[in-house]
């Protein structure tokens, strides 16, 4: 499918940003963006930020085009981790993967292997965090067990202080008692 160079327009909604144009909705949906709703395609905040960053989306509010920073401020009000999620989402997309909203386990993203979106289930389950943040190991261990049983690969994506994203594959380990 040929990508259009037209800039898509969205409006702000309570849960994200809504694309109403039918052709734009279809193009984005095929490429793994958004969630189909009754009144259009709903983009998550990190998806809208990525598309604005990529010069493919304008968000219009009160007949005025919002800037990237305007949209980021709205996203941060809804979710204090919006910047972290955007950086990780941008990195995943730049690497050629499709990322969708996580499901359960405290996961932030489901990530589809390259070329598999729409034909196969997500391969990776990604937990987003910033360098230096603390996590509850017990709940993470439980999540890793459940995700691994489902045949998915659990990953922690850490945004380090310079803004680079580093990925860690999680697996279960057994330690034997030292004598």
ZAMARGU-4260 file (C-alpha; in steps of 0.2 Angstrom, whole numbers, plus 5000, padded with zeros to 4 digits):
<rodrens>
0) 5000/5000/5000 | 5007/5017/4995 | 5009/5029/5010 | 5001/5046/5008 | 5011/5062/5011
5) 4995/5071/5017 | 4995/5076/5035 | 4981/5068/5044 | 4970/5078/5056 | 4964/5073/5073
10) 4954/5081/5087 | 4957/5079/5105 | 4945/5067/5115 | 4945/5061/5133 | 4955/5045/5130
15) 4967/5051/5116 | 4965/5058/5099 | 4951/5054/5086 | 4954/5053/5067 | 4937/5055/5058
20) 4942/5055/5040 | 4938/5037/5033 | 4953/5036/5022 | 4965/5041/5035 | 4958/5030/5048
25) 4960/5015/5036 | 4978/5019/5032 | 4983/5021/5050 | 4973/5005/5055 | 4982/4995/5042
30) 4999/5001/5049 | 4995/4996/5067 | 4989/5013/5074 | 4974/5016/5085 | 4959/5007/5090
35) 4942/5008/5079 | 4928/5017/5088 | 4911/5021/5084 | 4915/5039/5079 | 4933/5036/5072
40) 4950/5029/5075 | 4956/5033/5093 | 4975/5036/5094 | 4983/5033/5111 | 4993/5048/5117
45) 5010/5040/5113 | 5004/5036/5095 | 4998/5054/5092 | 5015/5060/5099 | 5024/5049/5087
50) 5014/5054/5072 | 5016/5072/5076 | 5035/5070/5079 | 5035/5061/5062 | 5026/5076/5053
55) 5011/5065/5049 | 4998/5071/5061 | 4990/5088/5066 | 4979/5090/5081 | 4966/5103/5080
60) 4958/5111/5095 | 4946/5126/5093 | 4952/5129/5075 | 4970/5130/5081 | 4984/5117/5077
65) 4992/5111/5093 | 5011/5109/5095 | 5020/5093/5100 | 5022/5101/5117 | 5004/5106/5119
70) 4999/5087/5115 | 5013/5081/5127 | 5006/5092/5141 | 4989/5085/5139 | 4996/5067/5138
75) 5006/5070/5155 | 4990/5076/5163 | 4982/5059/5158 | 4997/5049/5162 | 5013/5054/5171
80) 5023/5041/5162 | 5018/5048/5144 | 5035/5054/5140 | 5043/5037/5144 | 5030/5028/5134
85) 5032/5040/5119 | 5051/5037/5119 | 5049/5018/5120 | 5035/5018/5107 | 5045/5029/5095
90) 5060/5018/5097 | 5050/5002/5094 | 5042/5010/5078 | 5059/5016/5072 | 5065/4998/5073
95) 5051/4992/5062 | 5040/4984/5074 | 5021/4988/5078 | 5017/4991/5096 | 4999/4991/5103
100) 4993/4995/5121 | 4998/4981/5133 | 4985/4970/5141 | 4986/4965/5159 | 5001/4960/5169
105) 5005/4979/5171 | 5013/4978/5154 | 5014/4994/5143 | 5015/4987/5126 | 5012/4971/5115
110) 5024/4971/5101 | 5022/4962/5085 | 5037/4954/5076 | 5042/4963/5060 | 5029/4960/5046
115) 5018/4950/5058 | 5005/4963/5063 | 4988/4958/5058 | 4993/4940/5054 | 5000/4934/5070
120) 4999/4937/5089 | 5011/4949/5098 | 5028/4941/5101 | 5034/4952/5115 | 5026/4960/5131
125) 5035/4976/5135 | 5036/4985/5152 | 5041/5003/5151 | 5052/5011/5165 | 5065/5025/5168
130) 5082/5022/5174 | 5083/5023/5193 | 5065/5019/5196 | 5060/5005/5208 | 5050/4990/5203
135) 5041/4977/5213 | 5051/4961/5210 | 5037/4949/5216 | 5024/4956/5204 | 5036/4957/5190
140) 5041/4939/5193 | 5023/4933/5193 | 5020/4943/5177 | 5036/4935/5169 | 5029/4917/5173
145) 5012/4921/5166 | 5019/4929/5150 | 5031/4915/5147 | 5018/4902/5149 | 5008/4911/5135
150) 5023/4909/5124 | 5027/4927/5124 | 5044/4936/5127 | 5044/4947/5142 | 5055/4963/5140
155) 5059/4978/5151 | 5062/4994/5141 | 5072/5006/5151 | 5074/5024/5146 | 5091/5030/5152
160) 5095/5047/5158 | 5101/5053/5140 | 5084/5047/5133 | 5091/5031/5125 | 5080/5015/5126
165) 5089/4999/5132 | 5079/4982/5131 | 5082/4968/5144 | 5074/4951/5140 | 5067/4943/5156
170) 5067/4925/5160 | 5065/4914/5175 | 5081/4908/5184 | 5083/4896/5198 | 5097/4899/5211
175) 5103/4885/5222 | 5107/4887/5240 | 5126/4890/5243 | 5133/4879/5257
</rodrens>
